[in-house]
Amino acid sequence: MGVKAVGNNRGTVWGLLLIPLALLAAGCSQDLLTFSPWQVRPTGTQANLWGIAYGNGAFVAVGEALLVSPDGERWQKVTEGVCLADVAFGDAGFVVPECGPWSGVLISQDGYRWQRYTLSSHAPINGIAYGNGRYVAVADLGLTYVSTDGLNWQRANGLGLQRYLDVTFVNGLFIRFDIDPWVSTDGFNWSLPEQNPSSTNNLYGGTYGKGLYVVVGSSGTVLTSTDARRWTLQRTNSFAGLAEVAYGNDRFVAVGSSEILSSKDGVEWVSEMPSDRPMWSLADIIYAQGKFVAVGSKGLVLTSTR
């Protein structure tokens, strides 16, 4: 989740949605843009979407717009023409940091009614996650912020050279991403992995399932670990930038620039992107309410119950 530029190992470009605009302008049917096991859900916006979260009976998607849905299939636009970096749900509700330093944060209990507060960050927030009773946000300049209520934030460390690209919370651990998967239980104290065989590619997202941590990144990178400290590089036969991965319904699903990969065990990966259909650029994916929900550029939302 979060504002990501996936592609090469420097993360220089956001993969563009490659649906021919003529198809959209012609009002092509939803069936034409649906491929098993994925279904396109209309959102009523062409705004890029970078993050999604579920909580309190609602899905919330954010980016250049803010959307809400009761089921991940029927979407309502709350606002557009904004820049919202990411979204997380926790005890304070949905918390959405705006893009850029010295900006703001939006908070809502239900996804429909929002309140804006000032967020004094020294650098743009790139990602946010919730776990162990706290929200953790990561940013440029090596910055990490921690809050228990989404309003009052404490800086967890000093300025540095790292650009933390995103953060997730899985199986009791926060995992913070740059070229390494840093781990923490409280958001303040972080440790580097003991072994990372892919230390040149940016990492963007992670999940946990079947006793395995799985993280993904640029150039088709997939790393797995049983302890989040010693990592193994898995072969995917994909060079796509992978933005996020989720676990549900007995399988892992990774999404990114023109790619959807799935795996039963985190080791063997297959593409679910058909060669004869439009290619999607996806930025985030979650599993909630018995389905995968992925979001991406040009207001794209895909769902799958498989």
C-alpha positions in Angstrom: 0.0 0.0 0.0 1.0 3.6 -0.2 2.3 5.9 -2.9 4.7 3.6 -4.9 6.7 3.9 -8.0 7.2 0.3 -9.0 9.2 -1.0 -11.9 13.0 -1.1 -11.9 15.2 -1.4 -8.8 15.2 2.3 -8.3 11.5 2.6 -8.4 11.6 5.5 -10.9 8.2 5.1 -12.5 4.6 4.3 -11.6 3.5 1.6 -14.0 0.7 3.0 -16.3 -2.6 1.4 -16.8 -2.4 0.0 -20.3 -6.1 -0.2 -21.2 -6.6 1.5 -24.5 -8.5 4.7 -23.8 -10.6 4.0 -26.8 -12.1 1.0 -25.0 -13.1 3.1 -22.0 -14.4 5.9 -24.2 -16.5 3.5 -26.1 -18.2 2.4 -22.9 -17.0 -1.3 -23.2 -18.9 -3.8 -21.1 -17.6 -4.9 -17.7 -17.6 -8.5 -19.0 -15.0 -7.5 -21.6 -12.7 -6.2 -18.8 -13.2 -9.2 -16.6 -11.0 -12.3 -16.6 -11.2 -15.4 -14.3 -11.0 -15.2 -11.4 -11.0 -11.4 -11.3 -13.8 -9.0 -11.8 -13.6 -5.3 -12.5 -15.7 -3.1 -10.2 -16.9 0.3 -11.4 -15.8 3.2 -9.2 -16.9 6.3 -11.1 -13.5 7.8 -11.1 -10.3 7.9 -13.2 -8.2 8.9 -10.2 -5.2 6.8 -9.3 -5.7 4.7 -6.2 -2.7 3.8 -4.0 -4.1 2.1 -0.9 -7.0 0.2 0.6 -8.1 -0.9 4.0 -11.0 -2.7 5.6 -12.7 -2.0 9.0 -16.0 -1.4 10.7 -17.9 -2.9 7.8 -16.4 -0.7 5.1 -13.6 -0.8 2.5 -11.8 2.5 2.0 -9.6 3.2 -1.0 -7.4 6.3 -1.3 -5.1 8.0 -3.7 -6.1 10.9 -5.9 -9.6 10.3 -4.6 -11.2 8.8 -1.5 -13.8 6.0 -2.1 -15.8 3.8 0.3 -17.7 0.6 -0.2 -19.7 -1.8 2.0 -18.5 -4.9 0.1 -15.6 -4.0 -2.2 -17.9 -4.2 -5.2 -20.2 -1.1 -5.0 -18.2 2.1 -4.6 -19.1 5.6 -3.6 -16.8 8.6 -4.2 -16.4 10.7 -1.0 -14.0 13.2 -2.6 -11.6 13.6 -5.5 -8.8 15.9 -6.6 -6.8 15.1 -3.4 -3.5 13.4 -2.7 -3.8 10.8 0.0 -0.8 8.6 0.6 -2.2 5.5 2.3 -4.9 4.2 4.7 -4.9 2.0 7.8 -7.7 1.0 10.1 -7.3 0.6 13.9 -8.8 1.7 17.2 -9.1 5.3 16.1 -10.8 4.3 12.9 -9.5 4.9 9.4 -6.4 7.1 9.4 -5.3 8.6 6.1 -2.1 10.8 5.8 -2.1 13.4 3.1 0.8 13.5 0.6 3.7 15.9 1.3 5.4 17.2 4.4 3.6 19.5 6.9 0.3 18.4 5.6 -2.6 16.7 7.3 -4.3 13.5 8.3 -7.9 12.4 7.8 -9.7 10.3 10.4 -13.1 8.5 10.1 -14.9 5.8 12.0 -17.1 4.7 9.1 -15.4 5.8 5.9 -18.1 8.2 5.0 -17.6 11.1 7.4 -14.1 12.5 7.8 -12.3 15.0 10.0 -9.0 16.6 9.0 -6.2 17.3 11.5 -2.7 18.8 11.1 0.1 16.3 10.8 3.6 17.9 11.3 5.8 15.5 9.4 9.2 16.6 8.2 9.0 14.5 5.0 6.2 13.0 2.8 4.5 10.0 4.4 4.7 6.9 2.1 2.8 4.3 4.1 0.9 3.6 7.3 -0.1 0.4 9.2 -1.9 -0.4 12.4 -1.0 -3.1 15.0 -0.3 -3.7 18.7 -2.4 -0.7 19.6 -0.7 1.9 17.5 -0.4 3.4 14.0 3.0 3.5 12.4 3.8 5.7 9.4 7.0 5.8 7.4 8.4 8.6 5.3 11.4 9.9 3.3 14.5 11.1 5.2 14.6 7.9 7.2 11.6 9.0 9.3 9.1 6.8 11.2 6.2 8.1 13.2 4.1 6.4 15.9 0.6 7.3 17.2 -2.0 5.6 19.4 -4.9 7.8 18.3 -4.0 9.1 14.8 -3.8 12.7 16.1 -0.7 12.8 18.3 2.4 11.5 16.6 5.9 10.8 18.0 8.9 10.6 15.8 10.6 7.2 16.3 14.0 8.1 15.0 16.2 10.9 13.6 16.7 12.1 10.1 18.6 9.8 7.8 19.3 8.9 4.2 16.8 6.1 3.8 13.5 6.4 2.0 11.1 4.1 3.7 8.7 3.0 1.0 5.9 1.4 3.0 5.0 -0.4 6.2 2.8 -3.3 7.1 1.7 -5.2 10.2 1.5 -9.0 10.1 1.6 -11.7 12.7 2.6 -9.4 15.5 5.3 -7.5 13.6 5.6 -4.3 11.8 7.7 -4.6 8.6 9.2 -1.5 7.2 10.5 -1.5 3.6 13.4 0.0 1.7 15.8 -2.4 0.1 15.5 -4.4 3.4 12.6 -5.7 5.4 13.1 -4.0 8.8 11.1 -5.5 11.7 9.7 -4.1 14.9 7.1 -4.9 17.5 6.5 -1.3 18.7 7.4 1.0 15.8 10.2 2.6 17.7 12.9 -0.1 17.8 13.8 -1.7 14.4 16.2 -4.4 13.4 17.7 -5.3 10.0 17.4 -8.8 8.7 20.2 -11.2 9.3 20.0 -12.4 5.8 18.7 -10.7 2.7 19.6 -12.2 -0.7 18.0 -9.4 -2.6 19.6 -6.3 -1.2 19.6 -4.3 -4.4 15.8 -4.2 -5.2 13.3 -2.0 -3.5 10.7 -3.8 -1.3 7.1 -2.5 -1.1 4.8 -4.8 0.7 4.4 -8.0 2.7 2.0 -10.5 4.3 1.9 -13.6 6.5 0.3 -17.0 5.9 0.9 -20.7 6.4 3.7 -19.9 8.8 5.5 -17.9 6.2 6.3 -14.2 5.9 6.2 -13.1 2.2 7.5 -9.7 0.9 7.5 -8.4 -2.6 9.3 -5.7 -4.6 10.8 -4.4 -7.8 11.8 -6.7 -10.7 9.5 -9.5 -9.6 11.2 -9.9 -6.3 9.6 -12.3 -3.8 11.3 -13.1 -0.4 10.1 -15.6 2.1 11.0 -16.2 5.8 9.7 -18.2 8.7 11.0 -15.7 11.3 11.2 -12.4 9.4 14.9 -12.3 9.9 16.5 -14.8 7.5 15.0 -14.4 4.0 15.0 -16.6 0.9 14.7 -15.3 -2.6 12.0 -17.1 -4.6 11.8 -17.4 -8.4 8.7 -15.8 -10.0 9.7 -15.7 -13.7 8.4 -12.1 -13.6 10.3 -8.9 -14.0 7.3 -6.7 -13.0 7.4 -4.3 -10.1 5.4 -5.9 -7.4 3.7 -3.4 -5.1 1.8 -5.5 -2.5 0.9 -9.1 -1.5 -2.0 -10.5 0.5 -2.9 -13.9 1.9 -6.4 -15.4 2.0 -8.4 -18.4 1.0 -5.4 -20.6 1.2 -3.3 -18.6 -1.3 -0.9 -15.7 -1.7 -1.7 -13.0 -4.3 0.9 -10.3 -5.4 0.0 -7.4 -7.6 2.0 -4.7 -9.3 2.8 -3.1 -12.7 0.9 -5.2 -15.3 1.1 -8.3 -13.1 -1.0 -10.5 -10.8 0.9 -13.5 -9.3 -0.6 -16.2 -7.1 1.0 -19.0 -5.0 -0.3 -21.8 -2.8 3.0 -21.9 -0.8 4.8 -18.6 -1.3 7.5 -20.5 -3.3 5.9 -21.5 -6.6 4.3 -18.5 -8.4 2.1 -18.3 -11.5 0.7 -15.3 -13.3 -3.0 -14.7 -13.5 -2.6 -12.0 -16.1 -3.9 -13.3 -19.5 -1.9 -12.3 -22.5 -5.0 -11.4 -24.6 -6.6 -9.0 -22.0 -5.8 -5.5 -20.9 -2.9 -5.2 -18.6 -3.5 -3.6 -15.2 -1.3 -1.4 -13.0 -2.1 -2.3 -9.4 -0.8 -0.6 -6.2 -2.4 -2.4 -3.3 -4.4 -5.5 -2.4 -6.1 -6.8 0.8 -8.1 -9.9 1.7 -11.2 -9.2 3.7 -14.8 -10.4 3.9 -14.0 -13.5 1.9 -12.5 -11.8 -1.1 -9.3 -10.2 -2.5 -9.8 -6.5 -3.4 -7.0 -4.8 -5.4 -6.8 -1.1 -6.4 -4.7 0.7 -9.0 -4.4 3.4 -11.6 -7.3 5.2 -13.3 -9.8 4.2 -10.6 -9.2 0.5 -11.1 -10.7 -2.0 -8.5 -10.5 -5.7 -9.0 -12.1 -8.4 -6.8 -11.7 -12.2 -6.6 -13.4 -14.7 -4.3 -11.1 -17.5 -5.3 
